[in-house]
Amino acid sequence: MSEMLELARTNLTAVPVLAFALGVVAARLRSDLRLPQAVGAFLSAYLLLAIGLKGGVALARTGIGEIWAPALATLAVAAILPLVTYAIFRRLGRFAVADSAALAAHYGSVSAVTFTAAVAFVAAAGAPSEGFLPALVALLEVPGIAIALVLAQRHGSGAESLRAAIHEVLSGKSVMLLGGGLVIGAVAGPSGAAAVEPFFVGLFPGLLALFLLDLGTLAGEHMAAIRKAGRFLVTFALTAPLAFGIVGAGVGTLAGLSTGGAAVFAAMAASASYIAAPAAVRVALPAANPGIYLTASLALTFPLNLTIGIPLYYQVATILS
């Protein structure tokens, strides 16, 4: 228990987490602290491309024998999580089909920023994760969203074209930058990427802190909607991700990942998308209420994972390894 508390303390005093907290406080105090939209867009693009590049360089060094089991585990998680989430909200919570499917899309996909925070945490804890994990982030991004939208169509939510929604995801900046970065990094290799390493590696921690500051202000604005969200939604957003993460740590360990890798994989399973999934849901499920899925994913689950979730997943992965 003391080790777990020390891990949590270390995480809570990390600069990116404190920057996020500052953003939340500023929003709740109605401060005008908000980065210009263009700056926020730049930071988002930078982080996604940097993650992809580093993952691509690692892929250039990785054999198929090392990645096939984690890749299969990722696809299994991508298939199961949206089904479980949809069933919980539709059967137990009695949510509308569109809202249940929208939540399934968010929790079936992945948050690249949560992934980044987890990678930084395990590295600081002395258990760095496998370099190819960004490839698994790209692999997890789309299937969960697609399955959730198929569920909505099958259950007659009035969902719009599935093809248009999937195109929105695949052509969106999240997948294009992450996937494109993977390809660029894999083709360039370590020697080719060395020239841009000072920018995409050296500046990464500072720009991540700025991005989380901006994200904190956005999360703080959505926290006003928590009272309207309902007890069931709040309970799910604060408990189910922890369960998903603990199971994810076990799956990652069984797939052969290191302690750090299993912890990061757990954070991926526990996270909820707030970039790719909202874009797809906006196109395919216009009847879904943004106040529900954005409050759950951004105002509740993201801060939960950023503060106590990641240290918990690392502790579980340490016990299992």
C-alpha positions as a printed NumPy array, in Angstrom:
array([[  0.   ,   0.   ,   0.   ],
       [  2.837,   2.403,   0.853],
       [  4.408,   1.776,  -2.562],
       [  1.082,   2.474,  -4.248],
       [  0.704,   5.742,  -2.323],
       [  4.244,   6.763,  -3.251],
       [  3.561,   6.049,  -6.933],
       [  0.366,   8.098,  -6.755],
       [  2.193,  10.977,  -5.04 ],
       [  4.934,  10.933,  -7.66 ],
       [  2.353,  10.966, -10.444],
       [  0.309,  13.759,  -8.899],
       [  3.383,  15.974,  -8.583],
       [  4.496,  15.455, -12.19 ],
       [  4.535,  18.696, -14.196],
       [  2.038,  17.556, -16.902],
       [ -0.49 ,  16.453, -14.261],
       [ -0.079,  19.693, -12.325],
       [ -0.511,  21.651, -15.559],
       [ -3.778,  19.794, -16.186],
       [ -4.92 ,  20.613, -12.634],
       [ -4.092,  24.286, -13.195],
       [ -6.256,  24.28 , -16.309],
       [ -9.168,  22.732, -14.416],
       [ -8.879,  25.259, -11.579],
       [ -8.683,  28.141, -14.045],
       [-11.831,  26.976, -15.813],
       [-13.745,  26.547, -12.568],
       [-12.7  ,  30.076, -11.509],
       [-13.851,  31.356, -14.914],
       [-10.397,  32.625, -15.74 ],
       [ -9.59 ,  33.65 , -19.295],
       [ -6.685,  31.173, -19.264],
       [ -7.235,  29.319, -22.521],
       [ -4.695,  28.82 , -25.268],
       [ -5.7  ,  30.102, -28.706],
       [ -7.455,  27.461, -30.767],
       [ -4.635,  27.426, -33.315],
       [ -2.086,  26.707, -30.578],
       [ -4.197,  23.863, -29.214],
       [ -4.504,  22.379, -32.706],
       [ -0.729,  22.629, -33.175],
       [ -0.004,  20.912, -29.862],
       [ -2.444,  18.108, -30.651],
       [ -0.875,  17.566, -34.088],
       [  2.63 ,  17.667, -32.62 ],
       [  1.883,  15.063, -29.937],
       [  0.194,  12.644, -32.335],
       [  2.944,  12.905, -34.941],
       [  5.677,  12.594, -32.3  ],
       [  4.054,   9.476, -30.831],
       [  3.748,   7.962, -34.302],
       [  7.338,   8.785, -35.259],
       [  8.79 ,   7.229, -32.119],
       [  6.641,   4.16 , -32.578],
       [  7.621,   3.86 , -36.238],
       [ 11.334,   4.028, -35.424],
       [ 10.788,   1.286, -32.837],
       [  8.895,  -0.798, -35.392],
       [ 11.9  ,  -0.612, -37.695],
       [ 13.837,  -2.449, -35.004],
       [ 11.081,  -4.899, -34.042],
       [ 10.543,  -8.382, -35.43 ],
       [  7.097,  -9.827, -36.134],
       [  7.636, -12.398, -33.404],
       [  7.716,  -9.664, -30.78 ],
       [  4.573,  -7.823, -31.802],
       [  2.068, -10.414, -33.033],
       [  0.76 , -11.446, -29.581],
       [  0.28 ,  -7.846, -28.302],
       [ -1.402,  -6.974, -31.62 ],
       [ -3.894,  -9.84 , -31.238],
       [ -4.523,  -8.804, -27.635],
       [ -5.212,  -5.258, -28.823],
       [ -7.753,  -6.457, -31.38 ],
       [ -9.455,  -8.574, -28.715],
       [ -9.718,  -5.57 , -26.39 ],
       [-11.009,  -3.434, -29.264],
       [-13.779,  -5.977, -29.89 ],
       [-14.798,  -6.663, -26.294],
       [-14.813,  -3.199, -24.688],
       [-17.472,  -1.59 , -26.917],
       [-19.715,  -4.66 , -26.54 ],
       [-19.416,  -4.581, -22.74 ],
       [-19.912,  -0.818, -22.535],
       [-22.943,  -0.89 , -24.815],
       [-24.546,  -3.711, -22.826],
       [-23.982,  -1.904, -19.522],
       [-25.563,   1.341, -20.64 ],
       [-28.37 ,  -0.193, -22.692],
       [-29.398,  -3.067, -20.404],
       [-28.503,  -1.792, -16.947],
       [-28.596,   1.975, -17.385],
       [-31.572,   1.951, -19.78 ],
       [-29.88 ,   4.597, -21.932],
       [-31.12 ,   5.275, -25.452],
       [-29.528,   3.233, -28.248],
       [-27.732,   6.254, -29.702],
       [-26.271,   7.325, -26.352],
       [-25.27 ,   3.761, -25.451],
       [-23.519,   3.322, -28.809],
       [-21.805,   6.71 , -28.502],
       [-20.41 ,   5.768, -25.097],
       [-19.359,   2.363, -26.449],
       [-17.444,   4.121, -29.239],
       [-15.604,   6.348, -26.784],
       [-14.68 ,   3.597, -24.313],
       [-13.929,   1.11 , -27.075],
       [-11.359,   3.458, -28.601],
       [ -8.259,   4.972, -26.967],
       [ -6.939,   8.288, -25.669],
       [ -3.512,   9.063, -27.128],
       [ -2.844,  11.574, -24.343],
       [ -3.581,   9.01 , -21.614],
       [ -1.239,   6.655, -23.472],
       [  1.471,   9.333, -23.523],
       [  1.073,  10.051, -19.815],
       [  1.335,   6.333, -19.053],
       [  4.513,   5.973, -21.147],
       [  6.074,   8.909, -19.291],
       [  5.037,   7.488, -15.923],
       [  6.504,   3.994, -16.417],
       [  9.717,   5.484, -17.812],
       [ 10.044,   7.677, -14.696],
       [  9.354,   4.599, -12.548],
       [ 12.302,   2.797, -14.141],
       [ 10.255,   0.339, -16.193],
       [ 10.134,   1.743, -19.74 ],
       [  7.602,   0.246, -22.126],
       [  8.135,  -1.331, -25.52 ],
       [  8.786,   1.187, -28.275],
       [  6.258,  -0.364, -30.648],
       [  3.252,   0.398, -28.428],
       [  2.181,   3.434, -30.524],
       [  1.405,   0.934, -33.289],
       [ -1.054,  -0.71 , -30.9  ],
       [ -2.641,   2.683, -30.191],
       [ -3.288,   3.084, -33.918],
       [ -4.646,  -0.473, -34.023],
       [ -7.012,   0.19 , -31.111],
       [ -8.314,   3.518, -32.392],
       [-10.721,   2.402, -35.115],
       [-12.247,  -1.094, -34.461],
       [-14.006,  -0.157, -31.231],
       [-15.667,   2.829, -32.865],
       [-16.75 ,   0.73 , -35.854],
       [-18.259,  -1.991, -33.648],
       [-20.189,   0.57 , -31.6  ],
       [-21.636,   2.155, -34.728],
       [-22.622,  -1.26 , -36.104],
       [-24.446,  -1.936, -32.825],
       [-26.344,   1.316, -33.234],
       [-27.389,   0.418, -36.779],
       [-28.466,  -3.101, -35.831],
       [-30.614,  -1.82 , -32.99 ],
       [-32.313,   0.856, -35.052],
       [-30.927,   4.062, -33.595],
       [-31.444,   5.957, -36.812],
       [-27.675,   6.014, -37.301],
       [-26.392,   7.64 , -40.436],
       [-24.039,   6.02 , -42.939],
       [-21.5  ,   3.758, -41.253],
       [-19.186,   4.21 , -44.234],
       [-19.188,   7.985, -43.772],
       [-18.417,   7.641, -40.072],
       [-15.529,   5.241, -40.631],
       [-14.179,   7.555, -43.324],
       [-14.369,  10.408, -40.807],
       [-12.254,   8.385, -38.374],
       [ -9.701,   7.131, -40.905],
       [ -9.267,  10.524, -42.552],
       [ -9.33 ,  12.462, -39.288],
       [ -6.18 ,  14.065, -37.929],
       [ -5.828,  11.57 , -35.08 ],
       [ -5.43 ,   8.483, -37.269],
       [ -3.672,  10.315, -40.11 ],
       [ -0.998,  11.828, -37.864],
       [ -0.514,   8.769, -35.688],
       [ -0.582,   6.283, -38.563],
       [  1.381,   8.576, -40.845],
       [  4.001,   9.088, -38.158],
       [  4.338,   5.332, -37.755],
       [  4.976,   4.914, -41.48 ],
       [  7.429,   7.823, -41.621],
       [  9.331,   6.575, -38.583],
       [  9.462,   2.992, -39.881],
       [ 10.7  ,   4.081, -43.323],
       [ 13.207,   6.637, -42.006],
       [ 14.509,   4.365, -39.274],
       [ 16.737,   5.45 , -36.391],
       [ 19.31 ,   7.182, -38.618],
       [ 16.735,   9.105, -40.644],
       [ 14.809,  10.231, -37.557],
       [ 17.919,  11.41 , -35.733],
       [ 17.784,  14.823, -37.417],
       [ 14.354,  15.655, -35.959],
       [ 14.925,  13.998, -32.582],
       [ 15.702,  17.267, -30.743],
       [ 12.293,  18.623, -31.758],
       [ 10.087,  15.534, -31.48 ],
       [ 11.81 ,  13.995, -28.444],
       [ 13.626,  16.766, -26.62 ],
       [ 10.69 ,  19.207, -26.572],
       [  8.011,  16.561, -26.032],
       [  7.647,  16.818, -22.194],
       [  7.255,  20.604, -22.229],
       [  4.754,  20.673, -25.081],
       [  2.815,  17.833, -23.436],
       [  2.494,  19.98 , -20.3  ],
       [  1.16 ,  22.876, -22.387],
       [ -1.337,  20.598, -24.114],
       [ -2.556,  19.217, -20.785],
       [ -2.922,  22.762, -19.471],
       [ -5.229,  23.52 , -22.378],
       [ -7.017,  20.191, -21.975],
       [ -7.52 ,  20.943, -18.291],
       [ -9.429,  24.104, -19.119],
       [-11.664,  22.13 , -21.488],
       [-12.261,  19.405, -18.906],
       [-13.02 ,  22.018, -16.27 ],
       [-15.689,  23.53 , -18.478],
       [-17.354,  20.127, -18.949],
       [-17.276,  19.406, -15.211],
       [-20.181,  21.79 , -14.824],
       [-22.284,  19.141, -16.569],
       [-21.475,  16.402, -14.061],
       [-24.489,  17.226, -11.887],
       [-26.738,  16.745, -14.906],
       [-25.025,  13.541, -16.045],
       [-26.802,  11.224, -13.65 ],
       [-25.484,   8.873, -10.99 ],
       [-25.236,   5.861, -13.293],
       [-23.036,   7.647, -15.825],
       [-20.775,   9.131, -13.149],
       [-20.409,   5.773, -11.396],
       [-19.487,   4.041, -14.655],
       [-16.992,   6.718, -15.713],
       [-15.198,   6.526, -12.348],
       [-15.218,   2.751, -11.788],
       [-15.479,   0.817, -15.058],
       [-12.215,   2.231, -16.496],
       [-10.354,   0.99 , -13.411],
       [-11.778,  -2.494, -14.002],
       [-10.927,  -2.299, -17.717],
       [ -7.399,  -1.228, -16.812],
       [ -6.824,  -4.019, -14.297],
       [ -8.01 ,  -6.592, -16.829],
       [ -5.863,  -4.869, -19.463],
       [ -2.789,  -5.249, -17.258],
       [ -3.458,  -8.987, -17.11 ],
       [ -4.016,  -9.258, -20.855],
       [ -0.856,  -7.262, -21.572],
       [  1.167,  -9.48 , -19.271],
       [ -0.196, -12.645, -20.921],
       [  0.668, -11.149, -24.328],
       [  4.309, -11.   , -23.288],
       [  4.673,  -7.295, -22.565],
       [  7.111,  -6.049, -19.937],
       [  5.89 ,  -4.601, -16.647],
       [  5.962,  -1.085, -18.088],
       [  4.393,  -2.243, -21.341],
       [  1.572,  -4.062, -19.533],
       [  0.877,  -0.947, -17.449],
       [  0.677,   1.213, -20.57 ],
       [ -1.528,  -1.39 , -22.276],
       [ -3.799,  -1.238, -19.209],
       [ -4.032,   2.548, -19.516],
       [ -4.957,   2.122, -23.185],
       [ -7.776,  -0.274, -22.259],
       [ -8.975,   2.031, -19.486],
       [ -8.921,   5.235, -21.518],
       [-11.72 ,   6.836, -23.475],
       [-11.266,   8.639, -26.782],
       [-12.137,  12.315, -27.017],
       [-10.694,  13.09 , -30.458],
       [-11.497,  10.329, -32.963],
       [-14.667,   8.999, -31.315],
       [-16.496,  12.351, -31.023],
       [-15.794,  13.039, -34.705],
       [-17.287,   9.692, -35.767],
       [-20.254,   9.934, -33.385],
       [-21.064,  13.433, -34.589],
       [-21.379,  12.081, -38.143],
       [-23.029,   8.698, -37.512],
       [-25.08 ,   9.324, -34.358],
       [-26.43 ,  12.875, -34.473],
       [-29.121,  11.881, -31.961],
       [-26.513,  11.097, -29.291],
       [-26.126,  13.702, -26.558],
       [-22.596,  15.241, -26.5  ],
       [-23.155,  16.276, -22.914],
       [-23.226,  12.596, -21.984],
       [-20.265,  11.171, -23.852],
       [-17.941,  14.184, -23.499],
       [-18.664,  14.554, -19.788],
       [-17.941,  10.867, -19.206],
       [-14.779,  10.612, -21.308],
       [-13.162,  14.008, -20.781],
       [-14.435,  15.389, -17.467],
       [-14.472,  12.117, -15.515],
       [-12.478,   9.222, -16.984],
       [ -9.513,  11.214, -18.288],
       [ -8.704,  12.929, -14.94 ],
       [ -9.28 ,   9.608, -13.139],
       [ -6.688,   7.835, -15.286],
       [ -4.274,  10.75 , -15.238],
       [ -4.207,  10.968, -11.432],
       [ -4.78 ,   7.558,  -9.809],
       [ -5.456,   5.136, -12.644],
       [ -1.982,   4.97 , -14.184],
       [ -0.163,   4.317, -10.865],
       [ -2.738,   1.625, -10.079],
       [ -2.227,  -0.13 , -13.414],
       [  1.544,  -0.034, -12.928],
       [  1.19 ,  -1.603,  -9.493],
       [ -1.068,  -4.35 , -10.856],
       [  1.327,  -5.013, -13.745],
       [  4.209,  -5.215, -11.258],
       [  2.343,  -7.797,  -9.183],
       [  1.431,  -9.867, -12.251],
       [  4.863,  -9.828, -13.867]])
